[in-house]
Amino acid sequence: MAEPSIASQIVWRQLRHADALGGLLHNVQFALKNNGDLREEIGWEDLVRALADVRDRLTAQQKQNFGVVVGNYGEGGAITILGPEYHLPPAIQLTNSGWLRGYPVPPRDTLIVVG
């Protein structure tokens, strides 16, 4: 079995405390088990904030020319749409036809890799 995605780990962390709400946790687990795409719809703001935190730990020189490489469309969309609020560049997508969106010019010196 594959390792859980960052998004599903965030969801689990947020919802495990919801057990007191009369079985909500059971319902969420059932939904995630039976609809694998559901986990692709939540947790994106947490991911983008986490990436901004990683970026903030880079040296000043690394921050000058960094990029974010993603492993799926959900991550790419989240970073491209939500990232500007955190001063993140558009995602460099490696999934399927994501490369058609191009690679930044000039090439990035530092890469934060997600996925």
C-alpha positions as CSV (number, residue, x, y, z in Angstrom):
1,M,0.0,0.0,0.0
2,A,1.3,3.5,-0.9
3,E,2.2,6.0,1.8
4,P,-0.6,8.4,2.6
5,S,-0.3,11.8,0.8
6,I,0.5,15.0,2.7
7,A,-3.1,16.1,2.1
8,S,-4.6,12.9,3.6
9,Q,-2.3,13.1,6.6
10,I,-3.4,16.7,7.2
11,V,-7.1,15.6,6.9
12,W,-6.5,12.8,9.3
13,R,-4.8,15.1,11.8
14,Q,-7.7,17.6,11.6
15,L,-10.5,15.1,11.7
16,R,-9.3,12.6,14.3
17,H,-10.5,15.1,16.9
18,A,-13.9,15.1,15.4
19,D,-14.8,11.7,16.8
20,A,-16.8,13.4,19.6
21,L,-19.2,14.6,16.9
22,G,-21.1,11.3,16.7
23,G,-19.3,9.3,14.2
24,L,-18.1,12.0,11.8
25,L,-14.6,10.5,11.8
26,H,-16.1,7.1,10.8
27,N,-18.0,8.8,7.9
28,V,-14.9,10.6,6.7
29,Q,-12.8,7.4,6.8
30,F,-15.6,5.6,4.9
31,A,-15.7,8.4,2.3
32,L,-11.9,8.4,1.9
33,K,-11.8,4.7,1.6
34,N,-14.5,4.6,-1.1
35,N,-13.5,7.8,-3.0
36,G,-9.8,8.2,-3.4
37,D,-10.3,11.5,-5.2
38,L,-11.9,13.1,-2.1
39,R,-8.5,13.6,-0.5
40,E,-7.5,15.7,-3.5
41,E,-10.1,18.3,-2.5
42,I,-9.0,19.3,1.0
43,G,-5.8,20.4,2.8
44,W,-4.4,22.5,0.0
45,E,-4.1,25.7,2.0
46,D,-2.1,23.8,4.7
47,L,0.2,22.5,2.0
48,V,0.8,25.9,0.6
49,R,1.5,27.3,4.0
50,A,3.9,24.5,4.7
51,L,5.7,25.3,1.5
52,A,5.9,29.0,2.4
53,D,7.5,27.9,5.7
54,V,10.1,25.8,3.9
55,R,10.8,28.7,1.6
56,D,11.3,31.0,4.6
57,R,14.0,28.6,5.9
58,L,16.0,29.0,2.7
59,T,19.0,31.2,2.7
60,A,18.7,34.7,1.1
61,Q,20.7,33.5,-1.9
62,Q,18.4,30.4,-2.4
63,K,15.3,32.5,-2.1
64,Q,16.4,34.7,-5.1
65,N,15.9,31.9,-7.7
66,F,13.8,29.0,-6.3
67,G,11.0,26.9,-7.8
68,V,8.5,24.4,-6.5
69,V,8.3,21.0,-8.3
70,V,5.1,19.0,-7.9
71,G,4.2,15.4,-8.5
72,N,0.5,15.8,-9.3
73,Y,-2.1,18.1,-10.8
74,G,-3.8,18.8,-7.4
75,E,-0.5,20.0,-5.9
76,G,0.3,22.1,-9.0
77,G,-3.1,23.7,-9.0
78,A,-3.0,24.5,-5.3
79,I,0.4,26.1,-5.5
80,T,-0.4,28.0,-8.7
81,I,-3.8,29.3,-7.4
82,L,-3.1,29.7,-3.7
83,G,0.7,30.3,-3.8
84,P,0.7,34.0,-4.9
85,E,-0.8,35.0,-1.5
86,Y,2.4,33.4,0.1
87,H,4.7,34.8,-2.6
88,L,5.3,31.4,-4.1
89,P,6.1,31.0,-7.8
90,P,3.8,28.9,-10.1
91,A,4.4,25.2,-9.8
92,I,6.8,23.3,-12.1
93,Q,4.6,20.3,-12.9
94,L,6.1,16.9,-13.8
95,T,2.9,15.0,-14.2
96,N,1.8,13.7,-17.6
97,S,1.4,16.8,-19.8
98,G,2.4,19.3,-17.0
99,W,5.7,19.8,-18.8
100,L,3.7,21.6,-21.6
101,R,3.3,24.5,-19.2
102,G,7.0,25.0,-19.5
103,Y,10.0,25.4,-17.3
104,P,11.0,28.7,-15.8
105,V,13.6,30.8,-17.7
106,P,16.2,31.1,-16.4
107,P,16.2,27.6,-14.7
108,R,15.8,27.6,-11.0
109,D,18.9,27.2,-8.8
110,T,17.0,25.8,-5.8
111,L,14.0,23.5,-6.0
112,I,11.5,22.6,-3.3
113,V,10.1,19.2,-4.3
114,V,6.6,18.2,-3.3
115,G,5.0,14.7,-3.7
